[in-house]
């Protein structure tokens, strides 16, 4: 639903043209699915007005859950690894790699935050009721620890377009 002050646009992002620059562009868990992230960020940069804001959220490749998944894979348990490194994720970013990419693309990072999503939003692989319960229990333990250690599953960056 549109308000009088916020206008939403949907369609093929790479083909979208606008004669009016945007105040802000928000993409939530999108950038990890994009093959050519530099072109993606150049397009966003071009759509924003001077000092416009970009908010982007993606998985954090340095988070505790990813680290545990990598360790489990080394000992022969690859289910968690296969879930977080799913083939539909074309990119995996750490806080540092995403910051460098954003800065290289003409953005000034104003805020970076690691966080988790609500436990009820955790999806589990189809493995039966007991295994689903065990997966959720593991995440219920990992998420609070990752919050304490600032290594949440998600990373959100709020940036401002720098003048060229």
DAWO-V970448 format. One record per backbone hydrogen bond with DSSP energy under -0.5 kcal/mol. CO is the residue of the C=O (numbers start at 1). NH is the residue of the N-H. If there is no record, write none. Layout:
co=<CO/CO>
nh=<NH/NH>
This chain:
co=<6/6/11/12/12/13/19/22/23/25/27/27/30/31/32/32/35/36/37/38/39/40/41/42/43/44/47/49/52/53/54/55/56/57/57/58/59/59/60/63/64/65/66/67/68/69/70/71/72/73/76/78/79/80/81/83/86/88/93/94/95/96/97/98/99/100/101/102/103/106/107/108/111/113/115/118/119/125/127/128/129/130/131/132/133/134/135/136/137/138/139/140/141/142/143/144/145/146/147/151/153/154/155/156/157/157/158/158/159/160/161>
nh=<3/8/13/15/16/16/21/49/53/55/29/57/33/34/90/91/37/40/41/42/43/44/45/46/47/48/22/52/161/25/159/27/157/29/30/155/61/93/63/67/68/69/70/71/72/73/74/75/77/76/78/82/83/84/85/86/89/90/61/98/99/100/101/102/103/104/105/107/106/162/109/160/158/156/154/121/122/127/131/132/133/134/135/136/137/138/139/140/141/142/143/144/145/146/147/148/149/151/150/64/60/115/58/113/56/159/110/111/54/108/51>
